[in-house]
Amino acid sequence: MTLRTLALVVLAAACGDAGSDAATDARTGADASTDSAIPSDSAIEPRDGGGMADHSYFEMLAAHPNAHYSLRIRSNEDIWPLHWSRPERYDAEELFYDSELEAAANFFDVGDGSSGTSWGPGRDGRNQFEAISGTTAFFYWEARWSDRFTAKDDNNRIGGELETHKAFILLGSLIDDRPVEIRSRFNQASAEEGVARTDIRQYGSAAGVSPNGETEGGDSVAVRSDDFVVQANTWTYHWVYLDMNEGNLSYWIQDERQALAVIYDDVPVVVEPDLTLVGFEFRHNSSQSGGTAPEGFTWNRNLAVLTGVTLAEARALVSLR
């Protein structure tokens, strides 16, 4: 354990359960099946060896005085309420607890087009966090992709068609309002490079408008400041900071091996005067069918949301990871 990790553990322990009152606890006590690892017929997905994950950084954020919401994935009891759509569409074989990786495992059937097994406090009101408006919002989460997402053709498309996945979404209160959408751009990374490069676009009330002129991919919020390629079978850490008053956004990304990359640093974005954030999703959905692409797994865990922090404070928290 490094000195930095030890310091985070000590800080989290000192805070005790302070974050439990400040942040909404995602557990609902809903009926759920017992914990299970990935089914044997999916054992072809290569993953790192076992061992308990180091959650100390997340726990530090969850115990922060400005904590607004925290989501722990530690059992199947934490999984079912995360399903964003109608309960009858939930599929326990497509979204379940992976006890080895201590995460929500999502069976991603590329080519399915849309699924009801998304991960996160979503749009239907059953598991949304308390509304955020007129302040700053700071999001942190951890994600992982199987190596099936590196199975690309000569044009870096998965299954001959899939180029982009609208993966992580900060949800607004309006129908289909996605003021911040973090995309996996599979076609912007070769199979040799890795899974994808990421960017952010705005969708819904802010769609099609960029204060930054010409951007990558046509509708990205800005040109990337740093280069970073998401790697398969590797935990990737994401941070997004949105100033809802000033209309500025920052996005950082890092993984277990690669150094921190600043993708966007305080770039202008469109923020409607009445913008209200109510949820976060990993959207198991793409408008591109993906043809006959191989199926794969994604994993997600440890979502923390802070409000009212300054950009300088957000940068300091990112540096602790």
N, C-alpha and C positions, 0 to 999 in steps of 0.2 A: 504494500500500500504506500503510495507516495505521500509526501507531507501535505500536498494540496488536498488529496482525498481524505486524509486523516482530519484535516482542518474542517472539511465539509461535514464529516461524520460528527465531529465534536459540536459544530454549530447546530446541526439538525437535532442532536440529542439535547442540547441546551434549550432549544426552542420547544422541545417536547411536542405536545399536541396543540401548540398555539395556532397552527395553521388550520386546524379542524374547524374552528369557529369562523375564521376569516374566509375560508374557502368552502364551496359547496362540495359535499362528499357524494361521489357518483354512485355509491352502492345503494341499492334499493331493497334488497332482501327478496327479490323475485325468485320464484322457483327456477332451479337450474339443475343440469345434470352434473355428475361428479367430474373432477378435473381429469383431463386426458391429454396425452401428447399427440403429435400428428399421427394419423392412422398409418398402419403398416403399408398400405398400398400407395402412400405418398413418401415412403422412406427414400425414394430416389433423390429427394431434395437434399443436397449436401449442406451441412451446417457445422458451425464450430462445435467443439465438445461442450459438455454440460458445465455445471458450476453456477452458483448464485450470481445474479447480475448485481452490479454496483449501482444502487439507486440513490446514493447519497446526494448527488447534485440535484436530482429531481426533488428529493425530500427537503433540501434547503429552500428551493423555490416555493414548494408547497407550504412551508412554514414562514415564508417571508411576510412581514407586516402588510404588504400590499397584495397578498394573495387573494384572488377573486374566485378561483375554481381550480380544483386538482382532480385528476383521474388516475387512479391506480388500477392496473390489471394484475391481479394476484390470484384469481380463481375464475371458474365459469360463472359464478354469481355476478361478476363484473361485466360479463359479456352481453347477455341477452338485452339489458336495457339500452345498449348502445345502438341497436338496430334502428335506423332512422325512419324506415317506412312502416307499412302496416304489419302488425304482429304475425299475421298469417303467412307473410312472405319470408319470415326468418327461417334460415336453414342452418341447423346446428353442425352440419358437415362442411359448411362454407365459412363459418365464423365461430371460432371456439378458442378456449384457453390452451396455450402451449406451455406446459409446466416446465419444460426444459429451458425455454427462452424467456419465460415469465412475461408473456405478451399475448395480445389478441392475434391469432393466426387467421388470415383471410385467404380462402381458396379463390384465386383470381382466374376465372375462366375467360381468358382473352378471346374475344369473339362473341361473348355473351351480350355485349352492348349495355346492359343495365342489370343491376342486381339489388336485392333488398337487404344485403348483409353488409352495409357500410359500417365503419367504425367511428365513434365519436359522439359527443352530445349534440344531437342533430336537430332537424327542422320541425319535427312534429309536435314539439312542446312537452313530450313526456320526460325528456332528460336534458333540456336546455339549461344553460346557466343563467343567472340573473343578468338582465340586460345591461349592456355597456354603451354609454353614449356621452358625448361631450368631454372626453378625457383621453388618456393614452391607453393602449392595450398592448401587452407584451406576451407573446405566445411561445412556448417551448414544447417540443415533442420529439419522440424517437421513432425511427422507421427502419425497416429492413426489407430487402427484395431478394428473392431466390435467383439463381443463375439462369433460370428459364427466360428471364427478361434480357439476356444477352444473345438469344438465338435470333439473329437478324439476317436479312438478305443483303445484297450488295448496296442497297440504298438505305441501309440501317433501319429498315422497317421490320417490325415483328409480324410474322405471318403474312408478309407481303403487303400489308396495309396499315397496321397500327403505327402511327408516328408520335402521337402525343396522348398523354393521359392526364385529365384534369383531376389531379390526385387529392390535394389537401385544400380545404375550403374554409375560410372564415365567413360564417353565414350572417347575412343581414336579416332584419325582421320582415322585409318585404318578400313576397313570393318569388322564389328563384333569384334572389338578390345575393350576389357573391362579390362583395367589394374587394376581396383578396382571394385569388385562386392560384395556388402553387402547383405548377405543372411539371410533370416528368416528360421531357422532350427526348424520347427514345431515339429519334432520327438525328439528333444532334450529337450523338456519341456512337462510335463504331463498337462492334462486338469486342474488339481488342481493348478499347478504352474502358468499357464498363456498361452500366445499365442506361444511364441518361444524364444529361445536363438538366438543370432545373431553371425555371424562371417564374415570374408572376404576371398575371394579367388581371384586369378587372372585368366583371361580368354583371349583367343586370342593369341597375340604374346608372352605373358608371361605364358601361361597355362602350368600346369604340372611341373613347376619348383619352388621349395621353398628353399631359402637359410637356412631355419631353420630346415631341416630334418623332422622327424616324427611329424605330426601335427594332430589336432582333425579333424575327418571327412575325413582324407586322403589328402584333397587338400586345407585346410585352410592355410593361410599364416603363422600362428604360433599358439601355445597354448595360450588360453585366460589368461590374467593376473588377471582379475576379473570375477565374476559371476553376470549376470543380466538377468532377464526374462522379456520380453515385456508383458505388461498387456493390456487386452481388455478395450476399451472405455476410454483410457487414452492417453493424449498427450505425446509422446516420443520424446526426443531431441537427434539428432545425430550430431557428429562432426568427420570429417576425415581430417587428415593432411598428405600430400604426398610431400616429398622432392625429386624432379625429378632429382636433381644433385647427391645427396648422395645415393638415392635408399632406403629411410627409410619411414615408415608409422606409424601413430598413429590413434587410434579410441577410442572415448569416447561416452558414452550413459547415459542418465538420463531421468527421467520422472517427472510427477507432484507430485509424492509421494516418489519415491525411490531416494536415493542419487546417485551422480555421480559414474560411474564405468569406469575404464580404461581397456578396452578390450585388446588393443595392445598399447604398449608404445615404440615408436621408434624402431620398428622391421625391419630388412632388407627385402626388396622385390625386385622383378625383374623390372628394369626400362630400357627400350630400349633407346639407345642414341638419337633417333629421336622421342621419345614419345611426342605426342601433345594431350592435352585434349581439347575437343570441346563441350562437353555436359554432361548432367546429366539426368537420367531417373528414375522414378518408373516404373519398367517393369511389365506390366500386362501380365505375361507369365510364364509358367512353363513347363518343359519337362515331368512332371508327370501329368497324366490326373486328378487325384483326385477322380475318380470314381463317386459316387453319393453324393459327399460332399455338404452340404448346401451352398447356396450363401451368400455372406457377403459384407460389405462395408469397404473400406479403405479411409482414408482422408490424404491429404498432403498439406503443406503450407510453406511459409517463407523460401525460399532457398536463401542463401547468399554465395558468393564465394569471397575469398580474395587471393591475390597473393603477394609473396615477403616477407611474415612475417616469423620470425624465429620460431622454435619449442617452445622456451621460451615464445614468444609473444602469440603463439597459446594457450599454456597452461594457460596463464593469462586471455585470452579472454574466454576460457571455464569456468574458475572459477567464472566469473561474473554472469553466468546463475543462 
